[in-house]
Amino acid sequence: MEENKMGVMPVNKLLISMALPMMISMLVQALYNIVDSMFVAQISENALTAVSLAFPAQNLMIAIGTGTGVGINALVSRSLGERNQERANLIANNGLALYVISGILFAIFGLLGSNLFFRAQTDDPEIVRLGTEYLRICCLLSTAIFLQFGFERILQATGRTFYTMLTQGLGAIVNIIMDPILIFGLFGAPKLGVRGAAIATVFGQICAASLACFFNKKKNDDIVINPKKYHLQAHAVKSIYAIGIPSICMASIGSIMTFGMNKILIGFTSTAAAVFGVYFKLQSFIFMPVFGLNNGMVPIIGFNYGARKPDRLMKTMRLAVTYAVSIMIIGMILFWAFTKQLLGIFNASEQMLAIGIPALRIISLSFLLAGFDIIIISVMQALGHGVISLIISMMRQLVVLLPAAFLFSKIWGLGAVWIAFPLAECVSLCVTLLFWRKVYRNEIQPLYNAER
């Protein structure tokens, strides 16, 4: 059997070849996020606020998709590194089944819980109506995004990140094209407003999932997708979620944090909540490339840990940290230099500019530390320490960020809320370094000792 490139290709070349396609596709996704909100902002500020308030629920979908994918990615790449083909196939197929189940559960939530979700955040009837219309469509057809996650993670785990660049790029481009057509009723299409934005999103996900399925069937020789042969098995599900659940919880904490921040901000004005939603769209343009780098790195870490090659593992991590921190520094400079222009993309009113300019500049200070944290936490996840990632994320977002934001809002008002973000990132860095020292001593150092 030919040696997988993750074990033999020069590390920098390997990381770039695997991460660059992911980074490009993530940039396209981030561009979509911005364009989507830009079009919605043309309807009204209430429409922008409604879509912003839907973010915690959408983020929960992404959390489950990403977390399950972390388990699949780590186990498939490690199994291939250990040359255990049957286990790799079993994990991949069971992962796809779990994604289908997730889609069914979110469809039920979309049907029964969307309106309640918005009424828990605001009393504004227009925001509740627009938000319910948007979220219900996204949830009812969420199986599309879950299958997209599944097929793409299998491609990533086997080193075929170029194909995921194509699938994610297709999904985002379809979204960008369909958004104005369905929102504003161009070319004879019905004028659907926020419902059009939701339909465009789901249609893009369907296209991406279909293409990713095709690539796995035709271009991926390392994994056999056959649900009849590799049916759902308890031990495989347990293995996936042993790694994935901490990651799901970690990302879900982001939904809780966003929900809580929206409640704090909307207590001042709905414009403040809209600013927070705009920030999330804009920061995705900085964070998405780092997540792409991260997705390219994780299978390399998992493979070389399974193959007992610590030098390649550590070199991959050091390079990833260097690239991630560099991206974040560039992002912070952009947020400071072009704040007004960035907010102007979303048809910002004078009130939104007054709130948004200091908000974006203060929050972006946290970028300086975030790149390092993201990479180190993901390395620990790839080595099977998902619980550590969960602890760090809880510390940052629930123990520090939300309480600090609430306290600052009561003492110093709206402008001080944003200081909680860089404060939380400082705490996160300290906790991350403490855990990494222990993981390195217990997991990496023994591999070096075995070589001597």
N, C-alpha and C positions, 0 to 999 in steps of 0.2 A: 504494500500500500504506500502511495506517495506521501512524503512528509508534509503535513499542513504548514502553510507559509507562516503561521503564527509562532512556530517553533524554530524557524531557520532564517527568515528574512531579517536583514539589519533593522534594529529596533526603530530608529528614527524614520526610516523609509516605510516600515510596516505601520507605525502609528499614523503617519501622514496619509498613507494609502487607504487605511481603514477609516480614519477620522474625517478626512477632508470631504469625502462625499456626504457624510452625515452632517458635517458643519454647513455645507452648502444647502442641503435639503432643509435643515433647521432654520437657516436664514430665510429661505423661501417661505417656510411656515410662519416665521416672525413677521415677514412682510405681509403675509395674508392677514395675520392678527391685526396689524395696524390698518391695512386697507379696509378690512371688515368694519372696524369701529369708525373709521373715517367716513364711510358711506352711511352708517347708522347715525352718526352725528349730524348729517345733513337733514335727517328727518326732524329731530328736535333734541334738546338736551335731556329731556325725560326719556327718550328712546335710548340715548347713550347710557344714562343712569340705569335703565332697566337691564340692558345687556351687561353692564358692569356688575349689577347685583346678582346676575345669573352665574357669574364666574365661580363662586364656591361650589355649586353643583356640578358645573362642567369640570372643574378642577378635581372633583372627587372621581369622575369618570377617568380622567387622565391618571389620577393616582392609582386606581385599581389596574388600569392598563399598563402603566409603567412598572408598578410593583410586581405584578405577575410576570412581566417581561424580564425584570431583574432576575427572578428565580429561574425562568426558562433559560435566559442568556448564560448565567453563571453555570448552571448544571449541564447544559448542552455542550458548551465550550470545554468544561472540565472533563466531561465524559469522552469527548473526542480526543482531548489531550492524553487521557488514560487508555485510548483505543477501545472504548466500550461502546460499540456502535448501537447495540440493542437498547441500552439505557438512554442514549441520545435520542433515538427514535421515539421511545416511550414518553420521555419528558416533553418533546416537541408536540406530539399528538395530544397528550393530556392537557397541555397548556392551551391549545386551541379549543378544546372542549370547555375549559374553565372560562375562556373569553365569551363563548356563546351563552353560557349560563349567566355571566355578568350582564350581557346585553338584555336578556329577558328580564332580569331584576330591575334594571334601570327603566325599561319600558313600562313596567308596573308603576314605578315611582313617578314617571312623567305623566302618566294618566291620572293618578290619584293624588299626587303630592305637590305638583308644581305651583298651584295657586296658594296653598298653605305656606309654601316656602317663601314666596314673595310677601305675603301678608305678615309674616314673622319679622320682616325687615323694614317695611314702610307702610304708612297709612294712605299714601298717595294712590288713588284709584287708577289713574292713567299708567303709572309705573307698574303697578300690580298687573294690570291687563296686558300691557306690552310684554312684560317679562314672562308672564305665564304662556303667552302665545309662542314666544321664542324658545323657552326651555322645554315645553311639552314636545315640540317637534324634534329637538335635539335628543331627548331621552327616548322617545318612542322608536327611533331608528338608530339607537346607539350601538346595536350589534355591528354596524359597519365600522365604527371607530375601533371597537374591540378586536375585530378580525384583522383590521389593518395593523394594530399593535402586534397581534400574534404572528402573522406572516412576516412582518418586518423584523421582529426580534429573532426569528429563526434564521433569517438571512444574515443578520448581524452576528449571531453566535457562530456561524460557519465562515465568517470573514468576508461575506459578499455585501459589503456596505455600499458598493457602487449602485447596486440594484435598489437599495432602500432610498438612495438619493433620487432615483427616477420615480419611485412610487410616491414618496412624500412630495416631490416637486410637482407631479401630476395632480395630486389631490389639492395642493395649494393653488396651483394655476387655475384649475377648474373653479375653485371657490372664488378667486379674484374675478374671473370672467363672469360668473353667474351672479355674483352679488349685485352689481348695479342693474343688471337686466331684470332680476326678480324683485329687488327693493323698489325701483322706480318705474317698472313696467316698460322697459325699452323693447324695441323690435316686435311690438305686438303682444308681448308677455303681459300677464296681469300685474298690476301694481300691488305688491304684497307687504311692503314695509318690513318690519322686523321679522315677520314670518318668512319673507323672501330670503333674508340673511340666514335664517335657520335652515331652510331648504337647500340653499347653496352650500352651506357647510356640510350637511349630510350627503349631498350628491358628490361632493369632492371626496369624502371619506369612502363612499361606495366605489368610486373609480380607483382610488389608491389601494383599497383592499383587494379588488379584483386583479389589479396588475401584480401586486405582491404575491397573491396565490399562484398566478401564472408563472412568475419567476421561480418560486419554490418547486413547482412541478417540473419545469423545463430546464432550469439552470442550476439547481442545487443537488449535487450528487451525494452530499454528505448526510442528508436526512431524507427518510422515506415518510411521506405523509399518507397514512392509511388508517383512518379512524376505526375501521372494522377490525383490523388486526391489533392495533394498539388502543384498546378501549380504556375508559376511565378506570384507574386503579388507585386505591387509597394510599399506598405507599408513595406513588409518584406525586399525587396531589399534595401529600404531606411534605415531601421534599421541596416541591416548588414553593409552597407557602411558608416553609421554615425560613427560607431566604426572602421570599416576596412579601409576606405579611408585615414585617417591620418596615419595609420600603413603602408598602401601601399606607400603613399608619403614618409614616413620616410625611408622605405627600398629602395625606388626608388632614394632617395637622395644619397644612397650608390652607385648606378649605375652612377649618375652624377659625384660624387666624383672620382670614379674609372676611368671613361672616362677622366676626367680632369687630374688626376694624370698620366695616361698613356701618355697623350699629353705632359705634363711637362717632364716626364722621357725619352720618346723616342726622345726628343730634344737633350738629351745628347748622348744616345746610346740605341739600341734595347735591349741590355743586361740588362740595368736598368729597362726597362719595364718587362722583363722576371723575374727579381728579385722580383719586386712588385707582379707579378702573383704567384711566388713561396711562397712569404710571406702569401698571402691569403690562399693558400692551407694548409700551415703549421699552421697558426693561427686557422684554422677551427678545428684542433685537440684539441685546448684549448677552443675555443668558443662554439663548438657544444655541449659538455656536459652541459655547462651553459644554452644554449638554450633548451636542453632537460629538465633540471631542471625547467626552466622557463615554458615550455609547461605543465609540471606536476603541477606547482603551479597555473597557471591562472584559470583553472576550480574550484580549491578549493577556491580561492579568490572570484570568481564570485558566486559560490554556497552559501558560508557563508555570503556574502554581501546580497544576495537575501533572505537568511534565517534569517538575522539580528543577526548574531553571531560575534560581533567585536573581542572578545578574540581569537577565532580560526583564524580569518582573520589576526590579527597582529602577532600571534605566527607563522603562516605559512610564513609571510613575513620575520620575523627576522631569522628564520631557513634558508630560501632560500638565504638571503644575506650572512649568515655565510658560507654556502656551496659554493656559487658562488665565494666569495672573496678567499677562500682557494684554489679552483681550479685555479684561475687566478695567485695566488702567485706561485704555483707549475709550471704553464706554463711559467712564466717569468724566473724562475730558469733554466728550461730546455733550453730556448732560449739563455741564457747567457752561460750555461755550455757546450752545445753541438751544437754550431752554425755551425761549419765547417761540422760536421757529418750530420746535417739536410740538409744543402745545397748539400752535396755529394749525397744524395738520388736522386737528379735531374740531375745527371751527370754534375755538375757545372764545368765550365771552370775556369782558374785562374782569368780571368776578372770578372766572376760572383762571385767568392769568395771574391775578393777585394771589390766589391760593396756590396755584400750581408751580409757579417759578421757584419760590423758596422750598416747596415740598420736594421737587425733583432734585434740586441741588443738595439738600440735606440727605435724602435717602441714598443718593448715588455715592456718598462717602463710604457706604457699606460695601461697595463693589470691590474696594481695595483688598478686603479679606475674603470675600465670598468665593473667588476662584480657587484659592488654596483649599478652603473647606470642602467645596464640592468634589474635588478630585480625591482628596484623602478619604473622605467618607465613602466614596464609591469603591475605592480600593479595598476598604475594610468589608464592604458588602460583597465584593467579588470573592473575598476569602472566606465568606460564610458568616460574617459578623453583622448581620442586619440589625440585631437588637441595639448595638452600639449606635448605629445611624439613627435609630428611633429615639434613643435617649438624647442625643445631641440636638435633634430637630425639636423635640419637646422642650428642651432647655431654652433653645433660641426663641421659639415662636409662642409658646404657652406660658413658660415660667418667667421670661424676661420681656419679650416684645409686647404682648397684649396688656399685661399689668402695667408696664411702664407707659404705654400709650394712653391707657385709661387715666393713670395717675397724673401724667403731664397735662392731659386735656382738662382735668379738674383744677389743677394748680395754675397753669400758665396759658391755657387756651389752645385753640386749634393749631397755631404755628409751632407749638412745642411737641405735638404728637409725632412729628416726623423724626425727631431726635431718637426715638425708641429704636429705629432701624439700625443705625450704626452701633448703638449701644449693644443691641442683641448680637450683632455679628462679632463684636469684641469678645463677648462671653463665649460664643460658639467656638471661636478660634482656640481659646484657652482649653476648653473641654476636649476639643478634637485632638490637640497635641498630647494631652494626657492619655487618651485612649490609644492613639497611634503608637505611642512609646511601648505600651503593653502588648499590642498586637504584633509589632515588629519583633519584640523579644520572644514571643511565644510561637509565631508562625513563620517568620522569614529567617531569623537567626539560625534555627535548627537546620534549615536547608543548606545554609553556608557551612555549618558544622559538619554535615553529612558529606560534603564535597572534599573535606580535608583528609 
